[in-house]
Every structure is written in C-alpha cells, then in structure tokens.
Amino acid sequence: MKKTIPILFLFFMCKATYSQVLAWNSATRTGVAPNYTYTGTGIKAVVTTNAVTLGDGTPRVDGVSGFSACYLTPGLDLYAGFFNSYIAGTNSHITTTFSFATGFGCTDVTFIIKDINSGESFTDFCDVLELSATYNNSGTALPVANITTTLASNVNRTTSGTTVKLVGHNSSTETTGAYTSGTACGSTTVKITPPAGMPLNTFTIKYRPAYGTSTANAYYTSGTHPAAQYVSYGNLTFVATSGCAQLLPIELISFQAIRKSNTINLKWETASEINNNYFSIERSFDGLNFETIDKVIGVGNSLTLNKYEYNDGKPSRELSYYRLKQTDFNGEFKYSNILSIESDNSKAFICHIFPNPTSTTINFEFYTPIEGEINYEITDCIGRLVISKTQLMEIGYSKISTPIGELPKGIYFLKVHFDKTNLNTVNKIVKN
C-alpha cells in the first residue's frame, strides 16, 4: 500500500528574530533637507515636516546645538525655529515614522524622548507629542495599553482612540498659563510592545505645538508665531518577544512538485529573502533518510518575488519525498516541510497559485484524475475562517478563482481538501 504524506505548511517559520539596530549616529541618512530617512538594520525612520521653520541643522544626530538645546547624544534632534500654525486642521508638525523591514518587528521597542515641556511664565509654547503604532503585517492599530510611558516631571499623558498624547505640562489641556511646566531637559521613557505572537509594523511620533485657543495660549504674546522649541529621541532598544511567528529568514510562499513522465519538476517561490546563500534540494525514498541531490543559489537579500525551478531526473518508481534546506551566508540553515509525490499522475495536486501576493483575486490550478467535490477555505493568520467553498471538479486540469478584495491586508492560508485522492494542502497567500 502506498503511503502519502500531505503537505501541511509550505514555508519556513521561526519564533526568534534577527537582531535589529537603529543607532542614530551610525544609521545611513538619505533624502533632501528638511525631510530625511535614517536606515538601520531591519528598521528605518522617515522624518517629514509641515508648516515648520526649522533651525539648528534639524534633523541632526551629533548632539551639538547652536542654541544650548539639551539634546541626547546620540539622538535624533529636532528643532523648530518656528511652528507656523497652531490650528488643529493645518497645524505645524515634525513627524517621524518608523517602519520594520520584512523579517523584523518581533520585538518591543524602548527609547527616550527628552525635553517635553512648556513655557508657563510667558505663555509662549507647549510641546505636544502624539504616539501611535501598527502591528501584525496588516496595519492593525496598536491599542494604547501597549504603548507605556514613564513620564518626566509634570509631563501629562492622555489618550484618544489608538493615539497616546504627551503634553508638556501637568494637565491634559493644551492651553498654557496656570499649570506647572514639564522639567526642562527631562527624559520620558516610551515602550511599545506588540501583542503576543505578533510583529510590529510601524510606529509614529508626531511632534507639534499645542493647539491652544488664542495667541495668549500657544503663541508668542508679542508676535504671530509659537516659540522656538525642540525635542530629542534617543537610540532605540529592541527586545525579542516570545512566540512571534514572523517568517524568517525566507518567506517561502509556495513549494510544489509535478511529475512529467520520468522527471519530477520542483518549483518554489519566495516573497522575501534575508542573507540567503543557497537552497539544497534533498530527496528521500522512505521519508526519513534524505540526500542532497543539488544546490540552487539564492538571491541573498530581496523584498520582491523570486521564482526557482529544478528537475529531478531520478525519482523513485513509487513514492519520492522532497524538502528544501535553506542556508544563510553565515552557515545557519533551516528546512522546509516535506513534500511527497507519487510515481504516476493518479493523485490530485495543486499546480500553481497566482498571483501571490494579490490585491483582488487568488487563483489556483488544480489537477485531478477523478471527478469529485473539492473543498477549499481561506483562514486568517490566527485560524479564523473567512472564506469556505465547495466545487465539483471534472477530470484533468482546472483553474479556480476566488475574490478576496474585501479582505483586510495581511497573511492568509488557502486550505484545499479533495477526499477522492486523500489530498490535504495548506498554502500561504498574501493580500496586499
């Protein structure tokens, strides 16, 4: 009796992350003043501005100031020579958006914000910072409970929806006057933690003046602009979270075997690769003892779709088993799950899933040697069923299409069951 091992998961999965770094004085800076991008390992920060007259070389990371500002060293130092608007709809701001590359983000992030304060004696300014984050590869807003803060003296924290707001005096109001200012050069610690098992995608710090209610609250009393003011963000510290199912270092979105006469055609696709040196193609005739039959060079580092193909001209006359061994440049390696294929075309199988990633429709080509009902479903990354369908299949090759345009962006799994030939497969798909 022939034995079949169904494909369960066709991608590499790892619960640990690679180390990531964003140290301001060693990050790579690109862009044109005043908007810059700082790139570290696995994370980058993009600084953008609106209605701000910058000064003091903003943004700068050397801790040097021509205005006796108390910058962190090293730190991302932001100096507003003038905030040109305090109106809520068109307010001035300097926004820093942090984003994680594919394969990173399975961490909590801690950093310091220095000098959140206000000028209560002259009612000339009040710092406000808005913090928010997303997680789980789908842009899901992080709850405010996952953004924790240790506030400097007299800095106030309030929340609105999924945004944390830090105000530079001992009240949540944004007017100035009868309040106690935050300590000059005081340090506030921020910690951002994704839910268990989920990676962070982005987090944002929006630095702006208090909206206020009049020129006496958030403006110079003798002019038409808010006071010059600054803040500084320290280096980021990352601590890996437990149980995070970020796909590392290879995001293998398909791996399939098709018999063509006496040859087994192996195909696989990756959505991203990090430090990938090569794939070893391993074959077994008993499902236990594998040998390397060839190697295929990887692309190294990539965030785009890559396709690979290999033909094995010496398969078993009965049942052959295949797996991929992926090896990094540093010698570390990981295995895919095992794929099996019969000696003839008496078994049903999925030939191809396309396009993947997709924004509208997912298609898959299916072969069956016998008529029968195929059951297929799509679940999200935590196993919730979002689509379930049954379709009668005729003998031969067919294409099945399923619209997924209404699903949120993220990772899903296409599960196919055909009981006529005992076929059960699970393939990862990406909705973008």
N, C-alpha and C positions, 0 to 999 in steps of 0.2 A: 504493500500500500504506500502510495506516495505521500510525502509529508510536506505541508506548506506552512511557512512562517509569514503571517501577514505583516505588512508594513505598519508600524504604529506611529512613529514620528520621524519625519524625514529632514531634520535639521539639528545642528549642533546646539546644545544648551549648556549653560554654565551658570552656577549660582554665585560665583565670585566675579569681581570686576578687575579690569586693568587699572593701575594707578593713574590718576589724572592730576594735572598741575595747572594752576593759574597764578603764577607769581608775577606781580606787575612789572618788576624791574628786569625780568628775563623773558616776558611774553613778546611775541612778534607783533609789531604795530604796523597797520596798513591804513590807507584812507587819506582823505584830504581835509584839512582844517575847516571847521571845528569838529567834524564827525570822523571817528576813528574806530577801528576794530582791533582788539587785542586777542591774540590766539595763543592758547597754551596747549597742553596735551589733553585731548578729548573735550575741551571746553573753550568757548570764545565769548568775548564781551564786546558788544557794539554800543558805542556812545553816540547819541543823537541829541540835537538841541532844537528848541523852538522859542522864538521871541526872547533871546538872551544875548546880551552883550558880554562876551567872555573876556577874562583878563588873566594875568599871571601865567600865561602859557598853557591854559587849560585845553585839553586834559594833560596832566603831567604825572610822572611816576617817581621822580627823583627826590621828593620831599622838600625841595627848595622853593622858597617863596620870596617874592619881592615885596610882600605886604605883611610880613610877620605872621602869616597864617600858620596854624598849628597842624600841619599835615602829618599823616602817618608816613613812616619810612621803612620799607617801601609801601606805597599805597596808590590808588587811583585818586588823584587830587583834582577837584572840580571847583572852579572859582567863577562866580557870576559877578562881573563888573557891574552889570545892571540886569535885573529882571524887568523886562519891558512891559509886562502886562500881569495884572493880578486878577483879571476877570475869569471866572470859572470856565467859561466856554472856550476862551482863547489864551489861557494862561501860559506864562513862560514856564519852561521846564528843561531839565537836563535828564534824559532817560538813559539808563544803562541796562541793556538786555543781555542776559547770559543764556547760552544755549549749549546743549551737550551733543557731541557727535554720536553717530550710531555706535553702539557698543560701550557707551559710558552712561553715567547718570544713576547707577545703582548705589548711591551714596547719600548721606546727609551732608549738608554744607554749612560751615560756620565761618563768620567773618565779623569784623568790627567796623562800625560807622562812627567816625569821630567828628565832634563839634556840631551836634544838633541843638540849636539854642535860639534865643530871640533877644531883641533889644527893647526891654520893657521901659527903661528910663526915658528913651526918646521916641518910643512907639514907631520905630523905623523899619523893623523887619521881624519876621517869624519864619523859621525853617519848617518845612513840611516834607516828609518823605513817605511815598506810597510803595508798599511791597506786595508783590503777588507772584504766583508760580503756577506751572502746569506740570502734569506727570502722565505716565502710562502710555507714551507714544501716540496719544490721540488728542492732546491738547486739553485734557480734563483739568479744570481749575482746582488747584490745591486748597483744601479747607484752611481757614485762618488758624485753626488749632495746631496745624503742622508748621506754622511759622512762629517760633518762640523768640522772645527778646528779653535781654537783661538790660534795663534802661539806665542811662546815666541820670544823675540827679536832676529831678524836676522835668525830665522829658516825659510826655504823656503818650500812651498808646490807646488807640481806638480802632474799631473795625467797621467795615461796611461791605456786606456780601463776602467776597473772597479776597478783599484787599485789607491789609494792615496799614494803618496810618500812624506815623510818629510825628508828634507836634513838639516844637522846641520850647515849650513851657509847661507848667504844671496844670494845664487844662486842655480838654479836647477841642475847645473853641479855637478858631483861627484868628480871632482879633487879638490885639495886643493891649497892654495897659495895666490892669490890676491883677497881674499874675507874676509868678516867680520864674525868671528865665532859667532855661537849662544851663548847666555849668559850662562855661567857656572851655573848649578843648576836652569836654567829657567824652567818654567812649561808651557806646551802646553795642552790645553783642547780639547778633542775629544768628539763629539756627533754623535751617529749612530742612525738613525731613519728609521724604515721600512715604506713602502708605507701605506696609509690609509687602514685599514681593514686587514692588512697582518701581520703575526708574523715573527720576526727574527728567523733564524735557527742557524747560526754560524757567528762569525767574527774572523779575524785573524790579529795578529800583528807580522810581521817578522822583527827582528832587525838584522842588518848586517853592515859590513864596506862598505864604498864607493868602487865601482868597480875600479875607477881611471884609469890611463893609464900607470903608471910606479911606481917604488918604491919611487919615489920622490913625488908622488901624494897621495897615500893612505897607504904607508908602512913607517916603520922606515927608515930613510935615512942611518942608520948605521947597519941595520940588515935585516932579512928576514921575519919579522912578523909585522903586524899592531900593533899600540899601544894598551895597555890595556885600556878598556873603559867600561862604564856601563850606564844603564838606569833604571828607576823605574816606575812602573804602580800603580796608586792609586786605592782605593776601587771603585767599580762600583756603580753608582746611577741609579735606574730604575724609569721611569715614564710611567704609563699605557697610551697606545694610544687609541683613540676612534674608535669605530666601528669594532674592531678586532674580527673576527669570529673564534677564537681559540676554540677548543672543550674542555670544562671544566665543571666539573672535571671528567666526564665519557665520553669516546668516544664510544658510542653505535653504532655499525656498522650494526646491524640487530635486528628486533623485529617482530615476526610473530606469528599468531595463526592458528591452523589447527584443524578442528573438526574430532574426531574419535568416531563414534557412539554418545553417550551422554556425551562425555568428550571433553573439549577444551584443546588442548596441546599448551602451550605458550613456545616459545623459544626465547632467546636473546643472543647476543654476544657482548663483549666489546673488543676493541683494546688496551685500556689503562684505568687505574683507579688511582685516587689520593684521598687518605683519604676516601675511600668508606666503610661505615659501613654496610649498607644493602639496599635491594630493598623491597619496599612494593608493592604487586600486588593488584591493585584496579580494581573493576568491577562495571559496571553500566548497567541498563536495559533501560535507557532512554537517555543516552549520556550526561547527565547533573549532576546527583547525583551519586557519586562514594562511595563505601565502601571498606575497606581493607579486603581482604579475606585470606591473608597470607603474610609472610615475608621470604625473602631469603637472607642469609648473603653474603656480598661481600668479595672480596679478600683483601681489604684495599688499597694497592699500588701495581701497576703492569704495566709493559710496554709490556706485552705479551697478546695473545689472550685468553680470558676466555669465557666459554660457560655456560649458565644457562637454566634450564628447569623446568616447573611447569604444573601440570594437574589440571584443574578446573572441578570437577565432578557435578557442579550445575549451568550450564549456563541457559540462558533464552531459552524458547521454540521457540522464534522468533529471535530477534537480541540482541547480547551481545556486550558490549563495554569494552575495557581493556586499562589500562595505567600503567606505572611504576613510582613509586615515589622513587627517589634515595636520601638517607640520609647520610650525612657525619658524621664523628666521633664528630664533634663539634655541631651537631644538625641541620645544614643548609640542605635544601632539594631542589630538582628540579624535574619537571615532564617530562616524555616523551610526545610525541603527542599521540593522541587517535587512537586505532586500533579497528575495528569492524569486526564481523564475523556472518554469517547467521546461522540459525538453521539446515540447511542441506548443502549438497555439490552441490547446484545449482549455486554457484558462482565460477568464476575463481580466482586463487590466486597463488602467488609465494611461493613455499615450502622452498627453500633453495638457498642461493647464496654462491658459493665456487670456488676456495679458495679465501679468502679475509682477509688480503692483498694478492696480486698476482703480479708476475713479467711478466707473459706471456699471460694467458688466463683467462677470467672471465666466469664462468658457472652459470646458474640458472635453477632450476627445476620449471616447470610451470604446473598447473592443470587447465583444462577447461572442463566443462560439454557439450560443444557445439563446433562444428567446426567454424573456423573463422580466420581472419588475426590478428596477434599480431604485434604491432608497438613498437619498443624499441630503445632508443637512449642513448648515453653517452655524458654528458657535463662536462666541467671542472668546477673548483670551482667558477668561475665568470660567468658561464652560457653559455659559448661558446660551440656550438655543435661540437663534434669531431668524433662521430660515429652515424649513423642512419640506421636502417634496418627494413624490414617487412618480416614476415614469416607466412605461413599458418599452423595453428595448428589443429591437429586431437583431438577427444575426449579422455580424460584421461591425464596421466602424460607424460611430455616430458622434455628433457634436451636441453637447448640452450647454445651454446658456442660461444664466441666472442674473437678473438685475440686482445690484447691490448699491445703487447710487444713493439710496436713502439712509444707508448705514453710516454711523459716525466714522471718521477716520481712525485707523488702528489696525491691529493684528487680529485675524480670524483663522478658523480652521475648517477646511472642507472635508467632511467625512462621507465616504462612499461605501455602501454595503450592497452586495449582489449575492444573495444566498444560493443561487443556482450553481455557482462555482466556488462558494465559500470565500468570496473576496471581501476584505475589510481594509480600507486605506484611510489615512489622515494626511492631508497636505496643508501647509501653511499658506495663507493668502494675505495680501496687504491691501487695504483700502486707503487710497490717498486722496 
